């Protein structure tokens, strides 16, 4: 019987460690999800700012007419 009790005690110890590990992993996922949501908000904000930007008054290279000496 002592061997069975030892085995049960080892299993209980492993189970406790696994429970702690699962809780740590869950917390890491929660933190990552928070970070992802924060980054999505920032990305939306940047996308909106880019949409709202006024076009530049400087013509692009393809729109620019060549100088008269060409």
Buried (B, 14 or more C-beta within 10 A) or exposed (E): EEEEEEEEEEEEEEEEEEEEEEEEEEEEEEEEEEEEEEEEEEEEEEEEEEEEEEEEEEEEEEEEEEEEEE
